[in-house]
Structure formats: C-alpha cells, structure tokens
Amino acid sequence: MPEYYDGTKLLSLSDINGDKPEIYMCTANNTAGKTTYFSRLLVNKFLQKGDKFMLINRFTYELDSCAEKFYKDIHTLFFPDHVMDSKSRAKGIYHELYLDGMPCGYSVAMNSIDQLKKYSHLFSDTKRMFMDEFQSETSHYCQNEVNKFRALHKIVARGQGEMVRYVPVYMCANPITILNPYYAAMNIAERLNTNTKFLRGEGFVLEQGYVEAAGRAQATSGFNKAFGNDAYSKFTNEAVYLFDNYAFIDKPSGYSSYIATIKYNGAEFGIREYLDAGIIYCDNKADGTYPLKITVTKDDHDINYVMLRKNDMFLSQMRYFFQKGCFRFKNLACKEAILKALSY
C-alpha cells in the first residue's frame, strides 16, 4: 500500500460517457496526502509548461496569507529552491500568486463572484483550478454555493478566442457527509456506498480513497487515542463519513405515527416515526390528508405544498436523525428522495 495519496489513476479515468472529465473529485482519510498531491501537480505544471492555476476559496477572508497556506508544506518537501508569495488585487477581491517573482496563478473567493465577473478577462490564462475542502466539516457553505462555483468556472473557461475552454477542476475533501451540496447537485449521494472506489458521472469522476499508512498514524496518536473509537476517530482514521451512518433499506415493525409527506420528481413519499424503535421510515405510501406537505424541487411545487426552505426546523431534525443512523427506507427511490430533501 502507498504511504501517501497518488492521484494518477483518478486523472487517467474517463467519465461515464468515455469522455475526458472536467471535474476530478477526491475524498480520503485525514493526512492521506491528497492536498499535497494536487498542490504539487499545480506547481510542477507551471514550472514545466508555464500553466497558471487558480485556488478556489469560499470567503474573502480566506485569501489572507493564501500563498503561505498553499505553499508552505510543498515548499519544504518538493520546492526548497523556489519562493511563492501573493499580491492583493482589486482592493482585495482576489490575490495574484507569484513563483520566484513570476505570475503563476490566482486565489479567489466564490462569495465574491459578482465582483470577479468584472475581471474575467484577467483569468483567461488559467489552465487548472483547485478547491480544497469542498466538504465543510461545519456545514459552512456559501449561499447558493454550487451556482457560484459554476459561475466561477464559467468566467474562467472563456477567452483566448474560444467560447469555452477545457479547464479541469480538482476537488479534495475529507469524507464529512454525503449530504453536501456538490453530491446533491451532481446526483452522487444516491449512487455511493461504502465499497465505491471510483464513481463516473457525466463530466466528472470521483475517488473514495483510503491510505492505510495515514490511518495507522492517526490511530496510534496518543492525542487521538485519548478520545477512543468515536465517530470523529473513525472519520480521522478510517475515511468513514463523519456525519453519516449508512441507513438501510428495511421496514421497521411496531406502531408508527405519520409526520410528513414529501413530493419529489412527481412522486409522493410518506415519512413515519416509529417512536419505540427510534426509527424514521420513508415509503411510497403517502397520506394525502396529512397537513404537512413538502416539495423537494420547484418543479414539484403544487397547491397545499410548501417548499423545503420554509421548513428549516423540520429539516434540521431529519438531518439529525439521518446522521444518527435512524432512517430506514422501503426502496432506493425513497432513499433518493430523502437524500435530495436533506441535502444542503
């Protein structure tokens, strides 16, 4: 087994249609080396070919010391003879990165997408983009983050005489939760299971990796051992999704009470609570007389239904039950509906 993450296989894969992907996603256990791998790749491509890159952040405050945060580790390991720094541009809207005094890329914040659009012509020399920690451990995402992510790629992947340029995006994260906005938008959540190593979609490939050496190192840490084998330890050591207990397709027994109807892709699903068993169950037998009716998408909106965003408290409770492993489903369609409803 390799001691550190190697993305060679991920980058060699075609998407589900046999085409070259433009999004490469990687999750792996903590300290596996995934960030180091892609950071080194970006710098090497600049040194070898002059290819500039873009670092994607969420918020403007994250741009402070962006060069040091990106370069500190790989500088010591791989590039001791090179120096990287950055300069704030457009009154702090973005930073320009320099390697040995030569412009090598940019660091931007998605939350400033409206302002960044005004400088899109400056980013047309970007060859690759990199987003670290695309899953937030604290669920602290930009509002409408996926749309801002897409808008950022759109302003970068144009220019130089082309309507659309091929600009690959590398995305890394620890396995926090399948209820993250990227998995929801790309229909990944309902396709994943614990045995999935590589997943192909239209325009993207995803790797669920595990580096055994990193897991052993975390497991033998005295600090980590002090807290036992709890959920956070499994997340750190074993690449288990921190906030997810994989729920099962199974029907509980006993008395249940009806708590809500959800509508997804034109179909209605019933949600019931089995109080004695501590289980929330979803099936395709909806009670049309129950007052709480929620639509998952705008296309499903109908009379007597309310949109998800108006039921934040209910959704927060359901996410809590999901994360504690308390959900059960009649079939995969029911599971997909719940995953879509609970995704941020």
WOLIN-V903765 format. One record per residue. N is the residue number from 1. RES is the residue in one small letter. PHI is phi in whole degrees, -180 to 180 (* if undefined). D_LAST is the distance of its C-alpha to the last C-alpha in Angstrom with 1 decimal. Layout:
n = {N;N}
res = {RES;RES}
phi = {PHI;PHI}
d_last = {D_LAST;D_LAST}
This chain:
n = {1;2;3;4;5;6;7;8;9;10;11;12;13;14;15;16;17;18;19;20;21;22;23;24;25;26;27;28;29;30;31;32;33;34;35;36;37;38;39;40;41;42;43;44;45;46;47;48;49;50;51;52;53;54;55;56;57;58;59;60;61;62;63;64;65;66;67;68;69;70;71;72;73;74;75;76;77;78;79;80;81;82;83;84;85;86;87;88;89;90;91;92;93;94;95;96;97;98;99;100;101;102;103;104;105;106;107;108;109;110;111;112;113;114;115;116;117;118;119;120;121;122;123;124;125;126;127;128;129;130;131;132;133;134;135;136;137;138;139;140;141;142;143;144;145;146;147;148;149;150;151;152;153;154;155;156;157;158;159;160;161;162;163;164;165;166;167;168;169;170;171;172;173;174;175;176;177;178;179;180;181;182;183;184;185;186;187;188;189;190;191;192;193;194;195;196;197;198;199;200;201;202;203;204;205;206;207;208;209;210;211;212;213;214;215;216;217;218;219;220;221;222;223;224;225;226;227;228;229;230;231;232;233;234;235;236;237;238;239;240;241;242;243;244;245;246;247;248;249;250;251;252;253;254;255;256;257;258;259;260;261;262;263;264;265;266;267;268;269;270;271;272;273;274;275;276;277;278;279;280;281;282;283;284;285;286;287;288;289;290;291;292;293;294;295;296;297;298;299;300;301;302;303;304;305;306;307;308;309;310;311;312;313;314;315;316;317;318;319;320;321;322;323;324;325;326;327;328;329;330;331;332;333;334;335;336;337;338;339;340;341;342;343;344}
res = {m;p;e;y;y;d;g;t;k;l;l;s;l;s;d;i;n;g;d;k;p;e;i;y;m;c;t;a;n;n;t;a;g;k;t;t;y;f;s;r;l;l;v;n;k;f;l;q;k;g;d;k;f;m;l;i;n;r;f;t;y;e;l;d;s;c;a;e;k;f;y;k;d;i;h;t;l;f;f;p;d;h;v;m;d;s;k;s;r;a;k;g;i;y;h;e;l;y;l;d;g;m;p;c;g;y;s;v;a;m;n;s;i;d;q;l;k;k;y;s;h;l;f;s;d;t;k;r;m;f;m;d;e;f;q;s;e;t;s;h;y;c;q;n;e;v;n;k;f;r;a;l;h;k;i;v;a;r;g;q;g;e;m;v;r;y;v;p;v;y;m;c;a;n;p;i;t;i;l;n;p;y;y;a;a;m;n;i;a;e;r;l;n;t;n;t;k;f;l;r;g;e;g;f;v;l;e;q;g;y;v;e;a;a;g;r;a;q;a;t;s;g;f;n;k;a;f;g;n;d;a;y;s;k;f;t;n;e;a;v;y;l;f;d;n;y;a;f;i;d;k;p;s;g;y;s;s;y;i;a;t;i;k;y;n;g;a;e;f;g;i;r;e;y;l;d;a;g;i;i;y;c;d;n;k;a;d;g;t;y;p;l;k;i;t;v;t;k;d;d;h;d;i;n;y;v;m;l;r;k;n;d;m;f;l;s;q;m;r;y;f;f;q;k;g;c;f;r;f;k;n;l;a;c;k;e;a;i;l;k;a;l;s;y}
phi = {*;-69;-78;-135;-64;-130;-91;-58;-66;-55;-73;-91;-81;-93;-80;-65;-96;84;-94;-75;-69;-115;-124;-118;-114;-138;-119;-160;-64;-60;62;-74;104;-67;-63;-61;-60;-74;-65;-63;-59;-62;-69;-61;-64;-71;-66;-83;-128;77;-76;-81;-134;-128;-97;-101;-114;-89;-122;-61;-62;-73;-76;-59;56;-62;-65;-66;-63;-74;-101;-55;-70;-71;-61;-66;-79;-126;-130;-65;-95;-122;-123;-120;-145;-142;-131;-70;-125;52;56;88;-66;-149;-119;-101;-97;-130;-116;54;83;-101;-60;-121;169;-141;-127;-132;-118;-60;-68;-103;-60;-63;-73;-65;-57;-72;-115;-59;-64;-77;-95;-71;-97;-74;-103;-147;-127;-139;-121;-95;58;-70;-102;-89;-69;-111;58;-97;-108;-65;-66;55;-61;-63;-64;-69;-61;-67;-65;-64;-63;-62;-74;-82;-87;-141;100;56;78;-122;-69;-141;-101;-79;-130;-68;-118;-101;-129;-123;-167;-77;-75;-87;-158;-74;-89;-107;-64;-74;-63;-67;-67;-103;55;-90;-55;-74;-100;-86;-144;-65;-94;-71;-101;-131;-127;-105;-134;-75;86;-143;-134;-128;-116;-105;-103;-150;-104;-62;-62;-67;-63;-63;-62;-68;-67;-91;-66;-60;-62;-69;-64;-63;-104;73;-99;-83;-62;-69;-66;-63;-62;-71;-95;-119;60;-89;-58;-56;-103;-122;-106;-63;-81;-113;-88;-166;-107;-74;-117;108;-79;-134;-122;-81;-124;-173;-117;-119;-119;-143;53;82;-108;-103;-130;-101;-115;-125;-111;-98;-63;-65;-88;69;-123;-106;-123;-119;-137;-101;-109;-88;-95;-66;-92;-76;-70;-83;-126;-127;-99;-86;-123;-62;-64;-89;-63;-151;-61;75;-108;-121;-77;-56;-62;-89;-128;-60;-66;-63;-65;-61;-65;-66;-62;-60;-64;-62;-66;-90;76;-96;-92;-133;-136;-71;-156;-67;-63;-65;-64;-62;-62;-69;-60;-66;-66;-90;-68;-73}
d_last = {35.2;34.4;34.0;31.2;28.6;30.1;28.0;31.1;30.1;26.6;28.0;30.7;28.6;28.3;25.3;25.4;27.9;30.1;29.2;28.5;24.8;23.4;20.3;21.1;18.5;19.7;18.6;21.4;22.6;23.1;26.1;26.6;27.4;24.7;24.3;28.1;28.6;26.7;27.9;31.4;31.0;30.2;33.2;35.5;34.7;35.6;38.8;39.8;39.0;38.0;34.4;32.2;28.5;25.5;23.2;19.6;18.3;15.4;17.7;21.4;22.6;21.7;24.5;27.1;29.2;27.1;30.2;31.1;27.6;27.5;31.2;32.5;32.2;33.1;35.9;37.6;37.1;37.7;38.8;41.2;43.3;40.7;39.1;35.9;35.1;33.1;34.0;31.8;31.9;31.4;31.4;28.7;26.3;26.6;28.9;31.4;32.2;35.8;37.4;41.0;41.0;39.8;36.5;34.2;30.7;28.1;25.2;22.7;19.6;16.9;16.6;20.3;19.9;22.1;24.8;24.6;25.3;28.8;29.6;28.4;32.0;32.2;29.5;31.2;32.8;29.6;29.9;26.8;23.5;21.8;18.5;18.6;15.8;13.1;11.1;11.1;13.0;12.1;8.3;10.1;8.8;10.6;9.8;9.3;9.7;10.3;12.8;14.5;14.8;16.4;18.6;19.8;20.9;22.6;24.7;25.7;26.6;29.3;32.8;35.8;37.2;34.3;31.7;29.2;29.8;28.4;26.4;24.6;21.5;21.4;18.1;18.4;16.5;17.3;15.7;13.0;10.6;10.1;6.5;5.9;5.3;9.1;9.8;7.9;9.8;12.9;13.0;13.6;12.0;14.6;17.4;17.3;19.6;21.4;24.2;22.5;24.0;23.5;21.3;22.3;20.5;21.6;22.0;20.4;21.4;19.6;21.5;20.8;23.7;25.6;28.5;30.8;32.7;29.7;28.8;32.4;32.6;29.6;31.0;34.4;33.3;35.0;32.2;29.7;32.3;32.7;29.3;30.1;27.9;24.8;21.2;21.1;24.4;23.2;20.3;22.9;25.7;24.6;21.3;19.7;15.9;15.9;13.3;14.1;17.3;17.8;18.2;21.2;22.5;25.1;26.4;27.2;30.5;31.7;30.9;27.5;26.3;24.1;21.0;19.1;19.1;16.2;17.1;15.7;17.9;20.7;21.0;20.7;19.6;20.8;19.2;22.0;22.5;25.4;26.2;29.0;27.2;24.0;22.1;19.5;20.5;19.3;22.0;23.0;25.4;24.0;26.0;26.5;28.1;25.3;24.1;20.3;19.0;15.4;14.6;11.6;12.8;15.2;17.9;17.9;18.5;21.9;24.2;23.4;19.7;17.0;13.6;10.4;10.1;13.5;12.7;10.6;13.3;13.5;9.8;10.3;13.5;12.3;9.9;13.1;15.2;13.4;13.5;17.2;18.0;18.9;17.6;20.1;20.2;23.2;22.4;20.0;19.2;18.0;15.9;14.3;13.6;11.9;9.8;8.6;8.3;6.4;3.8;0.0}
